[in-house]
Amino acid sequence: MAQPEVSQTQLYEWLTGDDDSRMCDDIPDDACQEQPHNFFLHLFASLGNKLADELSSARLVLPWLLGIIGAPVWMVGLLVPIREAGALLPQLFVAGFIRLKPQRKWVWVVGAVLQAVAAIALALLALIGSGAIGGLLVLAALVMLSLARGLSSIATKDVLGKTIAKRRRGTLMGWSGSVAGGATLVAGGVLMWFGDRPGNLALAILLGVAAAGWLLNALCAARIKEVPGSIEGGENA
């Protein structure tokens, strides 16, 4: 039964170049013991989040969605501002409240699940939405998605600061960037395969896969072993 843990630790040490995976200066000892386990959960969470972001792009996929359901053209111009502004609002108003919580991973989980729900709503609108009403519902789902994205962003940074030592965060970000790049290539290939514009069903499938990516993100976040009450690194992660 010990072999999987040994293998995970060895892989962690190979990826990070760290011969002692449980030496930390800026996170609690309990968190340090779980660092190899948490490292991979952060990595897979990043994969799910990046893939979902690409497959629900406000610059490409959602304009297709509005076009397919026959929404007014002026709504397309609102997609990117809503996506960006909505993600910033939680950082302005609730970041301090989130940082009072002894375990912040559950805020991350809630944010990821809400993003998945919004993506499912968008997928359904690809199948049954039409006209201005359908367009307004798309914008409403995007508002929900963007606000949830902001919640997850705050909590993700704080949980990272509480579970991964500072000297290993750069390595994790490097591997996350590589994984995210691979996810972007896969998403780009899928979108190119659909040609100029996918049909209703194909678009619904894309958004359904995006929802699955956020559910993977939520599952990984829920499995992270975050020490309650530890605040080291939280604010500056």
C-alpha positions, -999 to 999 in steps of 0.1 A, spaced: 0 0 0 30 23 5 42 20 -31 18 46 -47 29 72 -22 66 64 -28 60 67 -66 42 100 -62 70 114 -41 97 102 -65 78 118 -94 75 150 -74 112 151 -67 120 145 -104 97 173 -115 109 198 -90 146 187 -87 140 186 -49 158 158 -31 139 165 1 103 170 -7 93 177 29 116 206 37 98 239 39 105 273 55 73 292 50 44 268 54 35 247 85 51 213 90 17 195 84 13 213 51 49 205 42 42 168 47 14 169 21 33 190 -4 39 163 -30 3 152 -29 -9 188 -32 16 197 -60 -1 172 -84 -36 183 -74 -27 219 -82 -13 208 -115 -44 188 -126 -66 216 -114 -47 240 -136 -52 217 -166 -90 215 -160 -93 253 -156 -72 262 -186 -91 238 -209 -124 251 -197 -113 287 -202 -103 280 -238 -135 261 -247 -157 289 -233 -137 318 -247 -156 351 -247 -136 361 -278 -144 331 -300 -168 304 -286 -194 327 -271 -197 349 -302 -204 317 -321 -231 309 -295 -248 343 -299 -247 339 -337 -261 304 -337 -291 314 -315 -298 346 -335 -291 370 -307 -287 407 -315 -253 416 -328 -247 443 -302 -246 417 -275 -213 403 -289 -195 436 -278 -205 429 -242 -190 395 -239 -153 404 -232 -161 433 -208 -185 412 -188 -159 383 -186 -131 406 -174 -150 430 -152 -170 402 -135 -138 383 -126 -124 415 -109 -154 424 -87 -149 396 -61 -113 407 -57 -125 442 -48 -153 432 -24 -148 398 -9 -111 390 -9 -107 401 28 -137 380 38 -123 349 21 -89 353 38 -106 352 72 -117 316 65 -95 289 81 -99 267 49 -102 286 17 -102 256 -7 -140 253 -3 -144 288 -17 -123 276 -47 -146 245 -50 -178 266 -49 -164 290 -76 -153 261 -98 -187 243 -95 -206 276 -102 -185 280 -134 -194 244 -144 -231 252 -138 -228 283 -159 -211 263 -187 -239 237 -186 -264 266 -189 -246 279 -219 -245 244 -235 -283 241 -230 -288 276 -246 -268 264 -276 -295 238 -281 -327 256 -271 -319 293 -269 -331 318 -296 -333 355 -303 -329 383 -279 -341 363 -249 -316 336 -255 -289 363 -259 -298 379 -225 -297 345 -209 -262 339 -224 -251 372 -209 -266 363 -175 -248 329 -175 -216 348 -184 -220 371 -154 -224 341 -131 -194 324 -147 -172 356 -144 -181 362 -108 -174 326 -99 -141 328 -118 -131 358 -95 -139 338 -64 -119 308 -75 -90 331 -85 -87 346 -50 -90 313 -32 -66 294 -56 -38 319 -49 -44 317 -12 -45 279 -11 -14 278 -32 4 300 -7 -7 278 22 1 244 7 32 249 -15 64 263 -2 75 296 -19 106 280 -34 85 254 -52 57 277 -64 78 289 -94 84 253 -104 47 245 -101 38 276 -121 63 265 -148 48 230 -151 13 245 -149 22 268 -178 34 238 -198 3 218 -191 -19 249 -199 0 253 -232 -8 217 -241 -45 222 -231 -46 253 -253 -32 234 -283 -58 207 -278 -86 232 -275 -73 250 -306 -72 218 -326 -107 210 -316 -120 244 -326 -101 243 -359 -117 209 -366 -151 225 -365 -141 249 -392 -156 284 -395 -185 278 -371 -196 247 -353 -233 237 -352 -256 238 -322 -248 203 -310 -211 206 -315 -211 239 -296 -231 224 -268 -205 195 -266 -176 220 -264 -193 239 -236 -201 205 -219 -164 196 -220 -157 231 -205 -180 222 -176 -162 189 -171 -129 209 -169 -143 230 -141 -156 200 -123 -121 184 -125 -108 217 -111 -133 215 -82 -125 179 -75 -88 185 -73 -94 215 -51 -116 195 -27 -89 168 -24 -61 193 -15 -50 189 21 -51 224 34 -42 229 71 -71 248 88 -60 281 103 -26 283 86 -22 317 69 14 317 59 18 328 23 -19 334 18 -19 371 10 11 372 -12 7 339 -30 
